[in-house]
């Protein structure tokens, strides 16, 4: 639609309300444009709200360790044990706090570089065994938005301690790792939780 400026002198039919029609058509165009813009804004708002609801991570699903999972953990424990034996002559890891000095030594001596994620996660498994011996935690598999991995579950709750990556992530970020402090912090955090595990 072409809207021209109104000149009453050029109008042949003086009774025709041309000015009103032009203004009316402009008004209609403006109202239609505003309505469309408001509708688009409303739909955008609804879409963003539904994305926020969809972005909420699902509840973690826990399952018992399969034989394959147990084998994987055993293989990773063997890596930590082999490193301890080669470095310090320690033939076994006892899965108790007695292992902390050996594990701490492997970290402090940088036996594994920060690019050796699997090996560092093996130290995480060995440290997880210490946590499980000291606290009401046990190894299970968890499936969440990140995938399926072994984790330490607090009693029957959804609270989990990701010992697998507890050491590797800190080393990869060039943070100092103190296993005794991590044990103490974990103990303190768990004692703050009620039996249900919900803060």
Backbone as CSV, one residue per row, in Angstrom:
resi,resn,N_x,N_y,N_z,CA_x,CA_y,CA_z,C_x,C_y,C_z
1,UNK,0.840,-1.169,0.000,0.000,0.000,0.000,0.890,1.238,0.000
2,UNK,0.594,2.156,-0.884,1.344,3.395,-0.975,0.523,4.476,-0.302
3,UNK,1.112,5.169,0.621,0.424,6.258,1.311,1.081,7.553,0.883
4,UNK,0.322,8.434,0.261,0.843,9.727,-0.180,0.317,10.801,0.744
5,UNK,0.995,11.914,0.759,0.499,13.025,1.575,-0.787,13.557,0.969
6,UNK,-1.644,14.009,1.773,-2.968,14.460,1.327,-2.949,15.944,0.971
7,UNK,-3.463,16.233,-0.211,-3.602,17.626,-0.642,-5.068,17.825,-1.025
8,UNK,-5.864,18.534,-0.183,-7.296,18.687,-0.466,-7.575,19.402,-1.781
9,UNK,-6.670,20.211,-2.282,-6.929,20.943,-3.527,-6.928,20.013,-4.723
10,UNK,-6.237,18.876,-4.662,-6.177,17.939,-5.769,-7.341,16.953,-5.754
11,UNK,-8.094,16.940,-4.719,-9.169,15.971,-4.592,-10.362,16.389,-5.437
12,UNK,-10.847,15.471,-6.279,-11.979,15.772,-7.141,-13.287,15.620,-6.383
13,UNK,-13.368,14.579,-5.559,-14.598,14.343,-4.821,-14.444,14.916,-3.427
14,UNK,-15.055,16.087,-3.201,-14.898,16.780,-1.935,-15.583,16.031,-0.808
15,UNK,-16.545,15.154,-1.117,-17.260,14.439,-0.073,-16.509,13.193,0.397
16,UNK,-15.521,12.799,-0.349,-14.772,11.595,0.012,-13.860,11.891,1.191
17,UNK,-13.986,11.161,2.260,-13.151,11.410,3.442,-11.759,10.814,3.258
18,UNK,-11.029,11.326,2.281,-9.709,10.787,1.961,-8.715,10.907,3.085
19,UNK,-8.719,12.047,3.731,-7.763,12.245,4.811,-8.003,11.229,5.918
20,UNK,-9.259,10.975,6.213,-9.594,10.008,7.246,-9.128,8.616,6.849
21,UNK,-9.298,8.283,5.570,-8.879,6.961,5.107,-7.362,6.800,5.200
22,UNK,-6.635,7.858,4.786,-5.179,7.778,4.844,-4.735,7.640,6.299
23,UNK,-5.307,8.464,7.162,-4.945,8.371,8.582,-5.383,7.028,9.132
24,UNK,-6.570,6.608,8.752,-7.067,5.315,9.211,-6.170,4.175,8.760
25,UNK,-5.727,4.204,7.527,-4.854,3.147,7.022,-3.502,3.167,7.725
26,UNK,-2.950,4.355,7.978,-1.689,4.465,8.704,-1.859,3.926,10.121
27,UNK,-2.975,4.294,10.731,-3.264,3.816,12.091,-3.361,2.286,12.107
28,UNK,-4.024,1.725,11.120,-4.169,0.271,11.021,-2.815,-0.392,10.839
29,UNK,-1.974,0.195,9.984,-0.640,-0.355,9.757,0.171,-0.302,11.044
30,UNK,0.098,0.837,11.750,0.853,0.960,13.000,0.362,-0.050,14.037
31,UNK,-0.966,-0.189,14.173,-1.523,-1.128,15.153,-1.144,-2.565,14.794
32,UNK,-1.190,-2.893,13.509,-0.800,-4.237,13.071,0.661,-4.511,13.380
33,UNK,1.515,-3.536,13.128,2.944,-3.679,13.409,3.184,-3.866,14.902
34,UNK,2.516,-3.061,15.713,2.677,-3.174,17.171,2.177,-4.531,17.648
35,UNK,1.037,-4.980,17.114,0.489,-6.282,17.503,1.458,-7.404,17.151
36,UNK,2.017,-7.359,15.956,2.979,-8.385,15.527,4.216,-8.368,16.427
37,UNK,4.726,-7.172,16.722,5.917,-7.069,17.579,5.634,-7.599,18.983
38,UNK,4.475,-7.255,19.535,4.114,-7.765,20.867,3.961,-9.284,20.844
39,UNK,3.357,-9.812,19.807,3.200,-11.261,19.689,4.561,-11.950,19.602
40,UNK,5.489,-11.355,18.833,6.830,-11.936,18.719,7.556,-11.896,20.059
41,UNK,7.418,-10.782,20.784,8.057,-10.671,22.097,7.485,-11.697,23.064
42,UNK,6.162,-11.869,23.038,5.514,-12.844,23.914,5.982,-14.262,23.591
43,UNK,6.021,-14.618,22.317,6.476,-15.957,21.913,7.938,-16.179,22.286
44,UNK,8.748,-15.144,22.140,10.156,-15.249,22.529,10.282,-15.502,24.028
45,UNK,9.467,-14.816,24.813,9.473,-14.998,26.268,9.049,-16.420,26.628
46,UNK,7.988,-16.911,26.023,7.508,-18.275,26.280,8.585,-19.291,25.898
47,UNK,9.226,-19.079,24.762,10.276,-19.983,24.294,11.453,-20.014,25.262
48,UNK,11.858,-18.838,25.762,12.992,-18.806,26.691,12.629,-19.468,28.015
49,UNK,11.386,-19.311,28.457,10.956,-19.972,29.698,10.971,-21.486,29.535
50,UNK,10.520,-21.984,28.392,10.507,-23.434,28.193,11.925,-23.976,28.076
51,UNK,12.857,-23.196,27.508,14.249,-23.638,27.433,14.874,-23.703,28.818
52,UNK,14.511,-22.738,29.693,15.049,-22.757,31.043,14.556,-23.981,31.793
53,UNK,13.282,-24.332,31.591,12.770,-25.541,32.237,13.473,-26.773,31.679
54,UNK,13.688,-26.805,30.370,14.345,-27.942,29.742,15.811,-28.017,30.138
55,UNK,16.430,-26.874,30.468,17.846,-26.855,30.811,18.108,-27.402,32.210
56,UNK,17.071,-27.544,33.021,17.261,-28.071,34.373,17.761,-29.505,34.274
57,UNK,18.906,-29.798,34.891,19.461,-31.145,34.753,18.564,-32.183,35.422
58,UNK,18.502,-33.360,34.830,17.686,-34.416,35.422,18.324,-34.921,36.720
59,UNK,17.515,-35.533,37.545,18.025,-36.121,38.778,18.997,-37.243,38.420
60,UNK,20.086,-37.362,39.174,21.021,-38.449,38.879,20.377,-39.807,39.156
61,UNK,20.763,-40.784,38.360,20.264,-42.151,38.541,21.438,-43.013,38.984
62,UNK,21.257,-43.695,40.088,22.312,-44.524,40.649,22.044,-45.991,40.345
63,UNK,23.119,-46.736,40.157,23.006,-48.183,39.973,24.212,-48.847,40.631
64,UNK,24.035,-50.097,40.970,25.131,-50.854,41.575,26.226,-51.086,40.541
65,UNK,27.419,-51.322,41.017,28.544,-51.598,40.119,28.334,-52.942,39.432
66,UNK,28.503,-52.968,38.124,28.478,-54.233,37.392,29.858,-54.875,37.507
67,UNK,29.987,-56.080,37.033,31.300,-56.730,37.042,32.288,-55.942,36.186
68,UNK,31.809,-55.405,35.092,32.654,-54.579,34.217,33.127,-53.315,34.947
69,UNK,32.224,-52.704,35.706,32.578,-51.511,36.479,33.622,-51.854,37.545
70,UNK,33.429,-52.984,38.209,34.386,-53.413,39.238,35.762,-53.671,38.629
71,UNK,35.767,-54.245,37.437,37.028,-54.508,36.741,37.730,-53.194,36.404
72,UNK,36.961,-52.229,35.927,37.542,-50.913,35.593,38.169,-50.273,36.827
73,UNK,37.457,-50.288,37.947,38.000,-49.708,39.182,39.256,-50.451,39.621
74,UNK,39.232,-51.765,39.511,40.398,-52.568,39.899,41.604,-52.228,39.018
75,UNK,41.360,-52.025,37.728,42.453,-51.656,36.815,43.038,-50.296,37.187
76,UNK,42.181,-49.372,37.568,42.686,-48.056,37.944,43.404,-48.107,39.297
77,UNK,42.909,-48.924,40.207,43.623,-49.105,41.487,45.010,-49.690,41.221
78,UNK,45.091,-50.599,40.262,46.372,-51.238,39.938,47.380,-50.211,39.422
79,UNK,46.915,-49.215,38.680,47.816,-48.160,38.192,48.386,-47.378,39.367
80,UNK,47.515,-47.006,40.330,47.988,-46.268,41.512,48.940,-47.123,42.341
81,UNK,48.606,-48.398,42.496,49.458,-49.304,43.276,50.814,-49.500,42.611
82,UNK,50.815,-49.672,41.285,52.077,-49.858,40.553,52.971,-48.629,40.690
83,UNK,52.373,-47.450,40.615,53.159,-46.221,40.764,53.734,-46.122,42.177
84,UNK,52.941,-46.491,43.178,53.417,-46.450,44.567,54.536,-47.463,44.788
85,UNK,54.407,-48.625,44.186,55.440,-49.657,44.335,56.735,-49.225,43.651
86,UNK,56.610,-48.704,42.431,57.801,-48.283,41.699,58.494,-47.124,42.396
87,UNK,57.728,-46.196,42.914,58.306,-44.974,43.494,58.783,-45.163,44.932
88,UNK,57.969,-45.876,45.731,58.256,-45.954,47.175,58.407,-47.378,47.705
89,UNK,58.259,-48.370,46.851,58.380,-49.749,47.303,57.161,-50.241,48.069
90,UNK,56.081,-49.498,48.013,54.838,-49.897,48.686,54.135,-50.913,47.805
91,UNK,53.952,-52.127,48.331,53.413,-53.195,47.485,51.890,-53.179,47.378
92,UNK,51.200,-52.663,48.384,49.737,-52.615,48.305,49.224,-51.302,48.892
93,UNK,48.049,-50.933,48.441,47.324,-49.828,49.055,46.219,-50.468,49.892
94,UNK,46.074,-50.021,51.122,45.173,-50.673,52.076,43.744,-50.143,52.053
95,UNK,43.484,-49.117,51.278,42.161,-48.489,51.212,41.766,-47.868,52.552
96,UNK,42.758,-47.372,53.273,42.526,-46.704,54.556,43.326,-45.403,54.588
97,UNK,43.207,-44.661,55.689,43.968,-43.411,55.811,45.471,-43.664,55.781
98,UNK,45.878,-44.904,56.007,47.305,-45.243,55.924,47.848,-45.008,54.514
99,UNK,46.957,-44.962,53.516,47.381,-44.733,52.128,47.637,-43.252,51.822
100,UNK,47.141,-42.362,52.665,47.249,-40.932,52.346,48.675,-40.451,52.116
101,UNK,49.656,-40.808,52.962,51.016,-40.322,52.690,51.572,-40.798,51.343
102,UNK,51.257,-42.034,50.972,51.741,-42.567,49.691,51.080,-41.831,48.530
103,UNK,49.760,-41.688,48.595,49.041,-40.993,47.524,49.464,-39.529,47.433
104,UNK,49.638,-38.893,48.591,50.085,-37.504,48.613,51.481,-37.377,48.004
105,UNK,52.346,-38.343,48.303,53.693,-38.341,47.728,53.662,-38.446,46.209
106,UNK,52.775,-39.303,45.674,52.662,-39.429,44.216,52.227,-38.110,43.577
107,UNK,51.361,-37.390,44.293,50.901,-36.090,43.783,52.021,-35.055,43.885
108,UNK,52.632,-34.962,45.072,53.678,-33.950,45.295,54.895,-34.165,44.397
109,UNK,55.228,-35.423,44.145,56.368,-35.751,43.294,56.034,-35.675,41.803
110,UNK,54.794,-35.327,41.513,54.351,-35.194,40.114,54.686,-36.427,39.282
111,UNK,54.368,-37.582,39.855,54.602,-38.841,39.158,53.801,-38.874,37.853
112,UNK,52.606,-38.276,37.891,51.786,-38.164,36.680,51.637,-36.680,36.341
113,UNK,51.818,-36.373,35.050,51.670,-34.979,34.618,50.189,-34.625,34.532
114,UNK,49.917,-33.346,34.419,48.522,-32.923,34.382,47.815,-33.332,33.099
115,UNK,48.545,-33.806,32.101,47.914,-34.301,30.872,47.576,-35.791,30.958
116,UNK,48.020,-36.457,32.021,47.747,-37.889,32.197,46.459,-38.062,33.015
117,UNK,45.357,-37.696,32.410,44.073,-37.680,33.110,43.687,-39.049,33.652
118,UNK,43.816,-40.086,32.851,43.412,-41.428,33.301,44.211,-41.853,34.535
119,UNK,45.505,-41.607,34.515,46.351,-41.981,35.654,46.001,-41.152,36.899
120,UNK,45.748,-39.857,36.688,45.341,-39.010,37.818,43.988,-39.452,38.363
121,UNK,43.110,-39.875,37.479,41.824,-40.401,37.941,42.013,-41.720,38.690
122,UNK,43.048,-42.451,38.357,43.363,-43.675,39.103,43.730,-43.339,40.541
123,UNK,44.462,-42.238,40.727,44.737,-41.770,42.091,43.433,-41.353,42.767
124,UNK,42.520,-40.797,42.004,41.208,-40.429,42.535,40.433,-41.639,43.030
125,UNK,40.535,-42.746,42.306,39.873,-43.987,42.740,40.493,-44.464,44.049
126,UNK,41.819,-44.447,44.115,42.507,-44.880,45.347,42.132,-43.963,46.515
127,UNK,42.046,-42.669,46.262,41.629,-41.736,47.314,40.164,-41.973,47.681
128,UNK,39.336,-42.283,46.700,37.932,-42.607,46.959,37.793,-43.803,47.882
129,UNK,38.687,-44.781,47.740,38.671,-45.946,48.640,38.929,-45.512,50.079
130,UNK,39.832,-44.550,50.247,40.110,-44.009,51.589,38.860,-43.315,52.127
131,UNK,38.237,-42.484,51.295,37.013,-41.799,51.720,35.934,-42.804,52.130
132,UNK,35.775,-43.864,51.340,34.748,-44.864,51.628,35.031,-45.625,52.919
133,UNK,36.320,-45.748,53.274,36.651,-46.447,54.526,36.428,-45.560,55.744
134,UNK,36.452,-44.262,55.556,36.334,-43.304,56.654,34.931,-42.722,56.829
135,UNK,34.145,-42.700,55.766,32.853,-42.015,55.770,31.758,-42.947,55.254
136,UNK,30.487,-42.619,55.528,29.394,-43.477,55.039,29.156,-43.285,53.537
137,UNK,30.133,-43.693,52.753,30.108,-43.587,51.297,30.363,-44.960,50.705
138,UNK,29.814,-45.191,49.523,30.113,-46.449,48.821,30.121,-46.203,47.322
139,UNK,30.916,-47.020,46.635,31.040,-46.888,45.192,29.763,-47.370,44.508
140,UNK,29.242,-46.547,43.604,28.119,-46.883,42.730,28.385,-46.227,41.382
141,UNK,27.541,-46.515,40.438,27.596,-45.820,39.151,26.496,-44.765,39.147
142,UNK,26.802,-43.597,38.586,25.808,-42.539,38.469,25.678,-42.147,37.008
143,UNK,24.433,-41.953,36.590,24.156,-41.446,35.248,23.496,-40.088,35.423
144,UNK,24.112,-39.078,34.837,23.578,-37.725,34.922,23.819,-37.024,33.591
145,UNK,23.694,-35.699,33.580,23.835,-34.965,32.325,25.239,-35.060,31.731
146,UNK,26.214,-35.544,32.513,27.596,-35.652,32.029,27.940,-37.047,31.519
147,UNK,27.071,-38.015,31.753,27.336,-39.381,31.333,27.208,-40.349,32.502
148,UNK,27.883,-41.480,32.413,27.843,-42.508,33.456,29.253,-42.744,33.961
149,UNK,29.432,-42.595,35.274,30.754,-42.732,35.884,30.629,-43.317,37.287
150,UNK,31.738,-43.862,37.798,31.723,-44.290,39.195,31.750,-43.068,40.109
151,UNK,31.048,-43.160,41.208,31.010,-42.078,42.184,30.820,-42.677,43.564
152,UNK,31.062,-41.877,44.573,30.804,-42.291,45.950,29.474,-41.694,46.375
153,UNK,28.538,-42.558,46.744,27.205,-42.103,47.141,27.108,-42.047,48.656
154,UNK,26.542,-40.961,49.159,26.342,-40.779,50.591,25.049,-41.478,50.998
155,UNK,25.187,-42.554,51.759,24.042,-43.347,52.225,23.104,-43.621,51.052
156,UNK,21.810,-43.426,51.237,20.853,-43.672,50.149,20.368,-42.405,49.501
157,UNK,21.169,-41.351,49.596,20.745,-40.036,49.115,21.245,-39.774,47.696
158,UNK,20.946,-38.593,47.190,21.464,-38.187,45.879,22.795,-37.462,46.006
159,UNK,23.294,-37.298,47.226,24.589,-36.635,47.440,25.690,-37.581,46.987
160,UNK,26.581,-37.058,46.186,27.678,-37.879,45.664,28.995,-37.128,45.729
161,UNK,30.050,-37.865,45.932,31.411,-37.337,45.952,32.119,-37.898,44.725
162,UNK,32.516,-37.020,43.846,33.148,-37.457,42.594,34.660,-37.609,42.781
163,UNK,35.001,-38.634,43.511,36.410,-38.900,43.798,37.209,-39.164,42.529
164,UNK,36.556,-39.722,41.518,37.236,-40.032,40.255,37.999,-38.821,39.725
165,UNK,37.377,-37.646,39.759,37.990,-36.448,39.177,38.477,-35.452,40.232
166,UNK,38.352,-35.803,41.493,38.699,-34.866,42.567,40.163,-34.417,42.500
167,UNK,41.045,-35.316,42.160,42.473,-34.986,42.070,42.813,-34.438,40.688
168,UNK,42.356,-35.124,39.646,42.743,-34.737,38.280,42.319,-33.312,37.934
169,UNK,41.104,-32.925,38.291,40.648,-31.568,37.947,41.479,-30.504,38.648
170,UNK,41.849,-30.752,39.885,42.651,-29.767,40.622,44.054,-29.655,40.017
171,UNK,44.654,-30.770,39.689,46.000,-30.750,39.099,45.963,-30.096,37.724
172,UNK,44.928,-30.395,36.942,44.802,-29.790,35.614,44.645,-28.275,35.698
173,UNK,44.092,-27.779,36.807,43.933,-26.330,37.015,45.120,-25.736,37.776
174,UNK,46.164,-26.528,37.956,47.382,-26.112,38.672,47.093,-25.700,40.121
175,UNK,46.137,-26.369,40.745,45.830,-26.116,42.149,46.614,-27.085,43.021
176,UNK,46.936,-26.654,44.216,47.611,-27.532,45.163,46.600,-28.537,45.684
177,UNK,47.022,-29.785,45.804,46.142,-30.849,46.286,46.678,-31.347,47.613
178,UNK,45.839,-31.248,48.636,46.178,-31.764,49.956,45.102,-32.770,50.325
179,UNK,45.444,-34.051,50.258,44.451,-35.103,50.461,43.890,-35.129,51.878
180,UNK,44.721,-34.836,52.873,44.220,-34.801,54.253,43.163,-33.711,54.408
181,UNK,43.415,-32.568,53.785,42.430,-31.480,53.834,41.159,-31.861,53.089
182,UNK,41.290,-32.501,51.928,40.111,-32.921,51.171,39.276,-33.925,51.974
183,UNK,39.935,-34.827,52.674,39.223,-35.778,53.525,38.474,-35.032,54.625
184,UNK,39.160,-34.085,55.272,38.541,-33.332,56.368,37.369,-32.478,55.875
185,UNK,37.541,-31.811,54.751,36.466,-30.978,54.189,35.264,-31.840,53.831
186,UNK,35.516,-32.983,53.220,34.425,-33.889,52.852,33.692,-34.365,54.101
187,UNK,34.440,-34.726,55.128,33.839,-35.166,56.389,32.939,-34.063,56.971
188,UNK,33.469,-32.835,57.014,32.700,-31.714,57.571,31.437,-31.442,56.765
189,UNK,31.548,-31.463,55.441,30.377,-31.201,54.601,29.299,-32.267,54.792
190,UNK,29.709,-33.506,54.902,28.730,-34.580,55.064,28.055,-34.528,56.435
191,UNK,28.778,-34.090,57.457,28.160,-34.012,58.788,27.140,-32.880,58.862
192,UNK,27.213,-31.917,57.957,26.230,-30.828,57.932,24.909,-31.260,57.303
193,UNK,24.916,-32.377,56.609,23.706,-32.851,55.934,22.834,-33.638,56.888
194,UNK,21.504,-33.455,56.799,20.625,-34.323,57.568,20.644,-35.725,56.975
195,UNK,20.018,-36.670,57.636,20.024,-38.065,57.161,19.484,-38.205,55.743
196,UNK,18.573,-37.300,55.354,17.993,-37.377,54.003,19.001,-36.971,52.928
197,UNK,20.049,-36.244,53.355,21.044,-35.804,52.393,20.708,-34.504,51.710
198,UNK,19.551,-33.923,52.028,19.169,-32.645,51.431,19.592,-31.521,52.341
199,UNK,20.301,-30.511,51.811,20.759,-29.394,52.636,19.606,-28.593,53.212
